[in-house]
Amino acid sequence: MTVDKTDIILCQLLLVNSRLSYRELGKKLNLSVTAVHNRIQSLTQLGIIRKFNAKLSLVAKNGIHILVFGFSKANSVRDLNPKLEKNGSIYWLAIGGGNIFYIGAYLKNIAELEGLVRFIKEAAQIPEPTVGLTVPQMPTFMKIAVKPETKLCELDYKIVRSLKDNSRKPTSEIAEELCVSAKTVRRRLTRMMNNSLVWLSIDWYPDASNDIISAFHVQLKPEADPNTANVIWQKHYPNAIFYWGFSNIPNTYLFLAWTPTAKELRDTRESLENESAVQAVSPNILYTGYIFPTWLDDIP
């Protein structure tokens, strides 16, 4: 089964806020409530969406996001996955052509970086990994402003714990479970979301469809404007799902892209290569991916 651009945008919206109502999603997608419900049901039944999750954010925990990628000498991931899952910091593994591994991780502090990279080099058999300190980007209309208020109370933790395995749980059910009013739950949850203290997202497995998911390595020219990557991204949205920029690797970006056909993949590459600010483009098709629980999922 293949998905269309509407499905991709729907998944993007749910990645950012999986509690958006069918009505809100329908308004953004210009679809009826029934059509949105049917699409989500279909994506869930196909295994593209496997879970609606909630967890405390890196803002709440003062954590750091990193992306490690490079050629792996590993012959199989059968024994690798349990090792990565037990690590506690690694949340994502994607495998691309040429046995290039992409590994996302959350650090509690920068002091953990050296140990984690050493672990990845040994466990994933990546002798020369590229390590990027980064923040994932999202389309402008999806962004949530980070505000300075970052304290959480006991009730906040209980609400996130209640939503952990079903972030679409109705407010009334959370309120009944926690013996508080629905109004209180809505107020506390809205506050957490407005301050980016909680992530309400989905476990997303696009490789369950017949479409092509690729990692585009894009190198910009040294004189490129800092906003160039965002301009390029918006031009290719929604095929360009999101991208990472690296604070420690100037002018280097990694775009995660969706294309329904090989022809569109080729066209996307040619379009990126024709951008005046782009120095080099290297796409890599991702064959499969895995999501692991991390320390962010441990709610006090």
N, C-alpha and C positions, 0 to 999 in steps of 0.2 A: 504494500500500500504506500502511496506517496501522499505527501501533505502539500498544501498550497500556501501562498503568501499570507492568507488570513490566519491559517493555523500557526504560522511562524510568529506573526505579530501577537496572536493570542498567548502563545507560550512565553514570549518576551514580557508581556504584561503580567502574567502569572509568576514569572521568575522574580519580578520586582515586588509584586504584591499579590499573593495568592488568595487574599480575602476579598478581592474586588468582587462585587455581586454580579450576577448574570446581567442585570440591568445596566450596571456601569460598564461592563465589558461590551455589551451590545451597543451602547452609545458610542464607545470609542471605535468599534469595528463596523458600525452601521449595519448591525444585524439584530434580529429579534431575540428575545430572551430564550425562546425555544431553540433557535439555531445555535446560540452560544452553548446552551446546555448539551445539545446533541454533539457538538464538536468536542467539548471537554470529555464527554462520555466515550466518544470514539478514540480520542487520544489516550485515554486511560486504559481502555480495553486492549489497545494495540501495544501497550507497554511503553509508549513514548513519555507519558506522565505516569510516574509510579508512586508518587507520594506528594501530599500537600503538607509541607513542613514548617515549623517555626523554631527559631533558635535565637539566642542573644547574639548581637552583632559584634563586630570588631571594635566599633565605637564604644559599646558598653564595656568591653573587656580590655580596651586599649591595646588591641592586638595588631599584628602586621600580616599583610598578605604577600606571598611570594609565588612565583611561577618558575619552575625548573624544567628545562627541556634539553634534549640532546639524543645522540645515537646510543642505543642500548645493545649490548651483546647478548642479552637474555634470549633464550630460544623459546621460552614459554612464560606466560603470566600465571599459569596454574598455581605455581608455588609462590609467586611474587605477591599476588593479591592479599593473602592472609598476612604477610609481613607488613604491607602498607597499611592495611586496616588496623592492625595492632599498634601502629606507630602513634596514633592519636592526634597528629598534626596534619596529616595528609588527607585531603577531602576529595581529590579528583585525580584520576589517571586516564589519559587518552592515548591511544596508540595510532600512529600515522604511518604513511609509506616510508620505506627504508628503515623500519623499526625505530623511528623517532618517537620518543616518549615525551609526553607533556604531563607534568605533575604539579598540581596546585596544593598549597599548604597554608595553614594559619599558624603564626608564631605568637607566643605569649609576650615575647620581647626579643630584641635583636640579638641578645646573648645566645639564643637557641639556634641561630642561623648556621653557624659552623658545624654543630653536631648533626643537624638535619641534613645538610648537604653531604656530609660524610656518610650518613646512613643511606641516602638515596644513591650515591655513587656505588656503594657496596651492594645494597639490596636489589636495585634496579639495573645494576651493571652498566652504569653510564659513566665511563671514565673521564669525560671532559664535558660536564654539564654547563649550560648557560643558566645563570641565576639572576632573575629579575625581581626587584622590589617594586611592587606595583599596586595600583587600585583599579579594579575592573570598571570600565566605562559603560554608560547606558544612554540611550537616546534622551535628548534634552527634556522631552515631555514626560519622561519616566523618572527623572531624578528627584530625590528627596533631599531637601536641604539639611545639612548637619548643624544643629544648634548647640550652644554650650551646655545646656542642662543635661547632665548625664547620670544622675543618681537614680537608683532603682530601689523600690521598697519591697517588702515581703510579698505583698499582693501582686506586684508586677511579675515576680518570679513565678508565682503560682499560676498566673494567667498564661505565661509563656509555656510553662510545663503542661498545662491543660491543652494547649494548641500544638504541642510538639509533633504529634503524629497525625494531626488533622487540623491544619491551619484554617480550614473553612468551617469549623465547628460554629454553630450559631451562638450569638452572644447570650441568649437565654439559657442555653445548656451550660456555658461556662459559669454564668451567675449562679445557677442552681447547684452546680458542683462545688463552688467555692463559698456558697451561702452569703452572697452579696447581691446588690441590685444590678440589673442589666445596665443601668445608667452608669454605675461606677465602673463596670468592666469596660464599657465603651470609652469612658473618659480616660482611664488609665492606658488602654490600648492605643487610643489616638495620640496620647502624649508620647508613648514609646515610639510610635511610627514617625511622628513629626520630628523627633529628635534622633531618628535612625538608631535606636537602641535595640530594636528587634528586627530580624529578617523573617519575613513571611514569604516563602518561596515554594518551589517544586523540585522534586528529584526528576530531572529531565534527561531522557535517553533518546536523542534524535536518531541514533544509529538503528533504532527499532523500525524505522521507515526505510523506504527504498531510495531516499534522496541522498544527496552528497553533502557532507559537512566537511569543511576544509579549514585548515589554519593557514592564513596568509601572512608570511613574514614580510613586512614592508619596511624598507630602509629609506628614510627621507634624506634629502640633501642637507648638508650642514647649515645652509642659510635659510632653510624652510621656516616659515612662521610657526610659532608654537601651537596655533590653533588649526594647523593644516590637517592633522590626523582627524580631528572632529569634523571638518568640512568634507573630507573624503568619505568618511563614514556615513554622514547624513546623505551624501549623494548616492550611496549604494544601499541605503536602508530600504526595505528590511532584509535584503540578502546578507548585508553585513549585520550580524546579530548584535555583537558587542566587540570591544577591543581592549587590549591592555597596552598601556604605555609604561616604560620602565624608568624610574627615577635615577637608576644607576647605569643605564645604557641609553645615552642620548640618541634621539632620532630613530629609535628602533621601536616598532609596534607589531603587535600580533593581533590580527583580526580573525574572529571566528565567523565563518561565512556559510550560508546555506544556498545551494543551487539545485534545482530539480533535475538538471541534465548536465552531461559533460560539456555540451556546447556552451551552456550558460556559464559554466566554470571557466572555460577558455575565454569567453567574452569578458568576464569579470577581471581576469588576469590582464587582458589586453587594455581594458579601460584603466586599471590601476597603473599600468606601465606608461600610459599616455599622460598621466598627471604630471604637470611640469615640476612639481616639488618632489616627485618620487625618484629615488636613485636606483632602487632595485626591488623586485617582487619575486617571492618564491612561495608558491602554494604547496600545501601538503595535505592530501586527503586523509581524514581521520576514519579509521575502520571500526573502532569500538571504544567504549568508555566505561568507567566504573566510578561510583560515588561511595565514599566511606564516611562513617561517623568520626567526629573529632571532639576535642575538648570543649568546643563551643556548644556542643549538644548536651554537655553536662550542666544541668541547671541546678544551682544551689537550693 
